[in-house]
Amino acid sequence: MGIKGLTKLLADNAPKAMKEQKFESYFGRKIAIDASMSIYQFLIVVGRTGTETLTNEAGEVTSHLQGMFNRTIRLLEAGIKPVYVFDGQPPDLKKQELAKRYSKREDATKELTTAIEAGDKEGIEKYSKRTVKVTRQHNEDCKRLLRLMGVPVIEAPGEAEAECAALCKNDKVYAVASEDMDSLTFGAPRFLRHLMDPSSRKIPVMEFEVPKVLEELNLTMDQFIDLCILCGCDYCDSIKGIGGQTALKLIRQHGSIETMLDNINKERYPIPEDWPYQEARRLFKEPLVSEEPPELKWAAPDEEGIVTFLVNENGFNNDRVTKAIEKIKAAKNKSSQGRLESFFKPAASVSVPIKRKETQDKVSKETANKKSKTVKGKKR
Amino acid sequence: MLELRLVQGSLLKKVLEAIKELVTDANFDCSATGFSLQAMDSSHVALVALLLRSEGFEHYRCDRNLSMGMNLNNVSKMLKCAGNDDIITLKADDGSDTITFMFESPNQDKIADFEMKLMDIDSEHLGIPEAEYHAIVKMPSTEFARICKDLSSIGDTVVISVTKEGVKFSTRGDIGTANIVCRQNTTVDKPEEATIIEMQEPVSLTFALRYMNSFTKATPLSSTVTISLSSELPVVVEYKIADMGYIRYYLAPKIEDDEDMKPE
């Protein structure tokens, strides 16, 4: 899932690139959300006790609908304009990773049976969560619900994260919300984590800005992608013995995976035999995304449609659904709050921070880094 | 080197109370002309601009333009340790990462030094152009605070409209509606109790009451408040600080939704 250990690596090496923000401060913003990831979370968390989940009369799971409905209303009430992006075809390289996940799920299913037989409650809880899989039906259900709610839905030709990042690059949306750090590797300029967390957990939204990440790490975008591949991504294995910190050091030292491969001790760091890092890099740099960015439209909710779908077909409580629809309508009628930036333009401050020392240190360090790099370059 | 000595120390306490609800961390800027601050709230809807001119200080020394990042809650904690009639002196050395607050009792029998760590804050500075406002309302600050408080018990937004008749504050909520009209009134005993309305053209704007209420935390600083309104511009709520400067709040209005949210 995502890039291994990237969050911690950034927290340690680029703390200024991450900012805690209040959920409420995103009012009026258009935000692209990785739908598959959210649905997966809903299936795991919403209304689960042991192996029991929310179901309709036919015994089909409805946790994803419950989650999608409530969380989306929360976004709309905060004045956020969500766009949900669904996964299309995964690239071939990801199939290996998907196969791994499949076999893990198989294992978990077996473990779950044993746990149920043994009556091990903790085990049941643990393994039943691991058997969760998002099916085509879950996706279709959510798409139908979202369309009825008047929220735009985009079907990505490839990976949802890549499509989200492209929407953000083209200024179609303000930010991308996902839990998957891949979004940064795909170059989403502004990336939000924990936006879809339940309000009860009171976790602030964590905002990452790619330009700041690059500035803080002192890397180019290409080098950052190489760094993510070394950390471990969905597309290929990582090198044994190289974690986040080492990867950052190696990329800073050598500038790219190619140069690094020419220089590192291969006995200490065994390179996997089949290691398609170039292909992985290409998938991050030029992922399959929609050529024409789709038109985004937020419409009024289809009240009857929602009631038919949720109450009649999926056994939701009629009163609750009606109340929720009222909330959607109320949220749409609110006039939205303006921001000062739309009236006043940024101006440079004339003052210099009193703590001059530290900034000077940093500058000298950076130049030192650059120097060492150029020396290396000459040797080659 | 920075050394600012303010005889009326309680003023600084009041200033802090007036901004700390809106902003958590901010850079204080110091130059030869004065001590100032510009900061936005986290959602960039409201901005506070403070100016304390150098003439207002008993002693003012600032060799070069400096900015000092501080957590306002911590500053407020420090200042709470000063007595109300204490003389407050702010001191910082070049290149240091601390600021010292010195509190002297009026008869000089007690001197306290409080040192606080400074912080690095990325602040976004906005350029605010001088503007001609369509309407300027000057009224007693306590009256304005009362209106904001009363209206926020009914609704969350206030519509401020200025017409020939006067200035109208109105709101609407689940339980009902409220309208308060203030007319021009200059026949008062004290000039600070007057309500003066200068109108070039009628204007009507909608604002979030939550922010207005946090602006009124500046009420103890001044007996009057000036509200400047123009359609298409943020409102300015200004409290003058006697002989020294001002604290100004800018608030972006609420706007009608753009096309894509309208029901089809």
Interface residues (C-beta under 8 A of the other chain):
Chain A: K16 Q21 K22 E24 S25 F27 K81 L296 K297 W298 A299 A300 K332 S335 S336 Q337 G338 R339 L340 E341 S342 F343 F344 K345 P346 A347 A348 S349 V350 S351 V352 P353 I354 K355 R356 K357 E358
Chain B: L2 N27 D29 C30 S31 M40 S42 S43 H44 V45 A46 L47 R64 N65 L66 S67 M68 G69 A92 D94 G95 S96 D97 L118 D120 D122 S123 E124 H125 L126 G127 I128 P129 T206 A208 L233 P234 Y250 A252 P253 K254 I255 E256 D257 D260 M261 P263 E264
